[in-house]
Amino acid sequence: MIKRIGVELKEGCDIPGGDMAIKSLGDLLDFDEIISIDPSLIKKENPLYVTAVNELNHRLKDCVRKTLDEGHFPLVFGGDHALAIGSISATLTKDTGVLWIDAHGDCNTIESSPSHRIHGMPLAILQGHGHSKMNKINDVVLKAQDILQIGIRSLDQQEEIQMRQWGVRFITTQEITTKGFEWMISEVMAFFKAHPRMHVSFDCDSVDPFEAPGVNTPSRNGLTIDQVMTVLNAIPFDKVSSMDIVEYNPLRDNGKTKAMIIAVDALVSAKKG
């Protein structure tokens, strides 16, 4: 059974609207649990709001882990990709792979990030390269070779250097155009074959803003909705133990992004029951 977990959070990127994602989706989706930021912990820090974001992710980790222990499938929604720190840390084992569908690498550290936004840091933190306070969430450290990113087209300069040094595999939209969409699907399927357990993190900004404008940090020349749906239809969901749908900002949407999220939810519901 799917358990839908809503996360009301914008402090990972400090862009108004992300915290309204769950309320916006609530007229069409029933959330089993909603987790919100503790306002008493919000204060300016480097990285931004690290105390509040860290505390929320620990609560989310506990929620996702309880969901897994009860034999349910955690499907986590939110307006801020910083929540992936908690959702992924809850499900990680030494055999877990992560499929990261995103325009961005989200492998920034405090030193490499121009913005110091934590929503650009979750994969660095999960690999043990993050702020000392946030690294404590890792019971299992995610290995770079257990990450596959698709749809990438917006990396900070030092972030890209780090990703290549760590060995994170990323497939850019330019590569998909050059080598073909079927080639990318075959790479995803090979990655799944190598991992008995998977987490899928779907960032809405992986899709071109013409089709999905309701995101915090849009990036042009992205995937199409049809391409994302094709990927999700192709992967063996019996291996997927948890999933995120993130970076939805209803203040920037014209209805298209919300409709896409509902379609993805329906697809996952059909796959997981």
C-alpha positions in Angstrom: 0.0 0.0 0.0 1.2 3.5 -0.8 1.6 6.0 2.1 1.7 9.6 0.8 3.8 11.8 3.0 3.7 15.6 2.4 6.5 17.8 3.4 5.8 21.5 3.8 9.3 23.0 3.3 10.8 26.0 1.4 13.8 26.7 3.7 16.1 24.4 1.7 15.9 27.0 -1.1 14.4 30.0 0.5 12.1 30.6 -2.4 8.5 31.5 -1.6 5.9 28.9 -2.7 7.6 25.5 -2.1 6.0 25.3 1.3 2.6 25.6 -0.3 3.0 22.5 -2.5 1.2 20.1 -0.2 -1.8 22.4 0.4 -2.1 22.9 -3.4 -2.0 19.1 -4.1 -4.3 18.3 -1.2 -7.5 19.0 -3.2 -6.6 16.0 -5.4 -4.4 13.8 -3.2 -5.0 12.4 0.3 -1.9 12.6 2.4 -1.4 10.1 5.2 1.0 12.3 7.0 2.2 15.9 6.7 5.5 17.1 8.1 6.2 20.8 8.5 9.2 22.9 9.4 9.6 23.9 13.1 9.3 27.7 12.8 11.1 28.2 16.2 14.3 26.7 14.6 14.4 29.0 11.6 17.3 31.4 11.7 19.9 32.7 9.2 22.8 30.3 9.0 25.5 29.0 6.6 24.2 26.9 4.9 20.8 28.5 4.9 18.5 27.4 7.8 20.6 24.3 8.5 19.3 23.7 12.0 15.6 23.8 10.9 16.1 21.8 7.7 18.2 19.2 9.6 15.6 18.7 12.3 12.8 18.3 9.7 14.8 15.7 7.8 15.4 13.6 10.9 11.6 13.6 11.5 11.0 12.7 7.9 13.6 9.9 8.1 11.8 8.4 11.1 8.4 8.7 9.3 9.7 7.0 6.1 11.5 4.3 8.1 8.3 3.5 10.0 6.4 3.4 6.8 8.9 0.8 5.4 8.8 -1.2 8.6 5.0 -1.4 8.3 5.4 -2.8 4.8 4.1 0.3 3.0 5.6 2.2 0.1 6.6 5.8 1.0 5.7 8.3 -1.7 7.1 11.7 -0.5 5.9 15.0 -2.0 7.2 18.5 -1.5 8.3 21.8 -2.8 12.0 21.5 -1.8 14.5 18.8 -2.8 16.3 19.2 0.6 13.7 16.7 1.9 15.5 13.9 0.0 18.1 13.9 2.7 15.6 12.4 5.1 13.6 10.2 2.7 16.7 8.6 1.2 18.7 8.2 4.4 15.7 6.2 5.8 15.8 3.6 3.0 19.5 3.3 2.3 21.2 0.0 2.6 24.6 -1.0 1.1 22.7 -2.4 -1.9 20.4 0.6 -2.6 20.7 2.5 -5.8 19.3 6.0 -6.4 17.8 7.2 -9.7 17.9 11.0 -9.6 15.8 12.7 -12.3 16.7 16.3 -12.2 18.1 19.3 -14.1 20.6 19.9 -11.3 23.3 17.7 -9.7 22.4 18.6 -6.1 26.0 17.7 -5.2 27.1 21.0 -3.8 28.9 21.5 -0.6 29.1 24.7 1.5 32.4 25.5 -0.3 31.1 24.9 -3.8 27.6 26.4 -3.6 27.2 30.0 -4.8 23.8 30.2 -3.1 24.4 28.1 0.1 20.9 26.6 -0.5 20.6 23.1 1.0 18.2 22.0 -1.8 21.4 21.9 -3.9 23.3 19.7 -1.4 21.2 16.6 -0.6 23.3 14.1 -2.7 26.6 15.6 -1.3 25.2 15.1 2.3 24.1 11.6 1.6 27.6 10.8 0.3 29.1 12.2 3.5 30.4 15.4 2.0 28.0 17.8 3.7 27.8 20.1 6.7 28.9 18.3 9.9 25.5 18.7 11.5 23.7 17.2 8.5 26.1 14.3 7.9 25.0 12.8 11.2 21.7 11.7 9.5 23.6 9.0 7.6 23.4 5.5 9.0 24.6 4.2 5.7 26.7 6.5 3.4 25.5 6.5 -0.2 28.3 5.5 -2.6 28.8 7.6 -5.7 28.7 4.5 -7.9 25.1 3.8 -6.6 23.8 7.1 -8.1 22.5 7.6 -11.6 21.3 11.1 -12.6 19.3 11.8 -15.8 18.2 15.1 -17.3 21.1 17.0 -16.0 21.8 20.4 -17.7 22.6 22.9 -14.9 25.7 22.3 -12.8 27.8 24.8 -10.8 31.5 24.7 -11.9 33.0 23.4 -8.7 30.0 21.0 -8.2 30.7 19.4 -11.5 34.4 18.9 -10.6 33.4 17.3 -7.4 30.9 15.0 -9.0 33.5 13.8 -11.5 36.0 13.3 -8.7 33.6 11.4 -6.5 32.5 9.2 -9.5 28.8 10.3 -9.7 27.3 9.1 -13.0 25.2 11.8 -14.7 23.5 11.8 -18.1 22.8 15.2 -19.5 20.0 16.2 -21.8 22.6 17.0 -24.5 23.8 13.4 -24.3 20.3 12.1 -24.6 19.8 14.3 -27.7 23.1 13.1 -29.2 23.0 9.4 -28.3 19.2 8.9 -28.3 16.4 8.5 -25.8 16.5 4.7 -26.2 20.2 4.7 -25.2 19.4 6.5 -22.0 16.6 4.0 -21.2 19.1 1.2 -21.7 21.5 2.9 -19.3 18.7 3.3 -16.7 17.7 -0.4 -17.1 21.3 -1.5 -16.7 21.6 0.5 -13.5 18.4 -1.1 -12.1 19.7 -4.5 -13.0 22.8 -3.9 -10.9 20.8 -2.9 -7.8 18.3 -5.1 -5.9 16.7 -2.1 -4.2 16.1 1.4 -5.6 15.0 4.9 -4.6 13.6 7.2 -7.3 13.8 11.0 -6.7 11.9 12.9 -9.3 12.5 16.6 -9.4 9.8 18.5 -11.4 12.4 20.8 -12.8 13.9 17.9 -14.8 11.1 18.7 -17.2 11.4 21.7 -19.5 9.6 24.8 -18.0 7.5 25.1 -21.1 5.7 22.0 -20.0 6.2 22.3 -16.2 6.8 25.9 -15.2 5.8 25.5 -11.5 9.2 24.9 -10.0 11.7 26.8 -7.9 14.7 26.8 -10.3 13.6 26.2 -13.9 16.1 25.2 -16.5 15.5 25.3 -20.3 16.0 22.4 -22.7 14.7 19.8 -20.3 13.0 16.5 -20.6 9.4 16.3 -21.8 6.6 14.9 -19.6 6.2 12.1 -22.1 9.9 11.2 -21.7 9.6 11.1 -17.9 6.5 9.0 -18.0 8.3 6.6 -20.4 11.2 6.2 -18.0 8.9 5.6 -15.1 6.8 3.1 -17.1 10.0 1.3 -18.1 11.7 0.8 -14.8 10.9 -2.4 -12.7 8.9 -0.9 -9.8 9.2 -4.1 -7.9 12.7 -2.9 -7.0 11.6 0.6 -6.1 11.3 0.8 -2.3 10.6 4.6 -2.0 10.2 7.7 -4.1 10.1 11.5 -4.0 8.2 14.0 -6.2 9.7 17.4 -5.4 10.4 21.0 -6.2 6.8 21.9 -7.0 6.0 25.6 -6.5 2.3 26.3 -7.1 3.0 30.1 -7.1 4.8 29.6 -10.4 2.5 27.1 -12.0 -0.2 27.5 -14.6 -1.7 24.1 -13.8 0.6 22.0 -16.0 3.0 21.0 -13.3 0.3 20.0 -10.9 -1.4 17.9 -13.6 2.0 16.2 -14.2 2.4 15.4 -10.6 -1.1 13.9 -10.4 -0.2 11.8 -13.5 3.0 10.5 -11.9 1.1 9.7 -8.8 -1.4 7.7 -10.8 1.4 5.8 -12.6 3.1 4.9 -9.3 -0.2 3.9 -7.8 -0.8 1.5 -10.7 2.7 0.1 -10.3 2.7 -0.3 -6.5 -1.0 -0.7 -5.7 
